[in-house]
């Protein structure tokens, strides 16, 4: 009977030792970037900001819809990203070439000029949806007022 109790106690100790070893391995893998879950692929918004027209275009309505690409130029702008509750979730700046990219969780967003103004150049907010694992593409158009 004494031998049986000792065997049970040693079995319990072996089980605890194995569980401890497994936890140490899992923790160590997490520290070097290996996890037990599949990483979520990145998602977000990428796009360009353009300023136009930068040359005279026709004055009659619809004469230049859309504005000819020769009359558009890349534009460095400050933008905000708003979530579905109209809260600012990010601030971004397009580069001198007008390009920008931001990582965001899937969801519905609005990209708007960072500063509200009634003077030119002026841009309208743009709604966009981000899906898992994808970058939604958008073009933000700043109007110069030239006609």
URQUI-V532511 format. One record per backbone hydrogen bond with DSSP energy under -0.5 kcal/mol. NH is the residue of the N-H (numbers start at 1). CO is the residue of the C=O. If there is no record, write none. Layout:
BEGIN
nh:NH co:CO
nh:NH co:CO
END
This chain:
BEGIN
nh:5 co:1
nh:6 co:2
nh:7 co:3
nh:8 co:4
nh:9 co:5
nh:10 co:6
nh:11 co:7
nh:12 co:8
nh:13 co:9
nh:14 co:10
nh:15 co:11
nh:16 co:12
nh:17 co:13
nh:18 co:14
nh:19 co:15
nh:20 co:16
nh:21 co:17
nh:22 co:18
nh:23 co:19
nh:24 co:20
nh:25 co:21
nh:26 co:22
nh:27 co:23
nh:28 co:24
nh:29 co:25
nh:30 co:26
nh:31 co:27
nh:32 co:28
nh:33 co:30
nh:34 co:29
nh:35 co:33
nh:44 co:134
nh:45 co:102
nh:46 co:136
nh:47 co:100
nh:48 co:138
nh:49 co:98
nh:50 co:140
nh:51 co:73
nh:52 co:142
nh:53 co:71
nh:54 co:71
nh:63 co:60
nh:65 co:62
nh:66 co:64
nh:71 co:68
nh:72 co:69
nh:73 co:51
nh:75 co:49
nh:77 co:75
nh:79 co:77
nh:79 co:92
nh:80 co:112
nh:81 co:90
nh:82 co:80
nh:82 co:110
nh:83 co:87
nh:86 co:83
nh:89 co:81
nh:90 co:81
nh:92 co:79
nh:94 co:77
nh:95 co:99
nh:98 co:95
nh:100 co:47
nh:102 co:45
nh:104 co:43
nh:107 co:130
nh:109 co:128
nh:110 co:82
nh:111 co:126
nh:112 co:80
nh:112 co:110
nh:114 co:78
nh:121 co:143
nh:122 co:143
nh:124 co:141
nh:126 co:111
nh:128 co:109
nh:130 co:107
nh:131 co:129
nh:133 co:41
nh:134 co:131
nh:136 co:44
nh:136 co:134
nh:138 co:46
nh:140 co:48
nh:141 co:139
nh:142 co:50
nh:142 co:140
nh:143 co:122
nh:143 co:141
nh:144 co:52
END
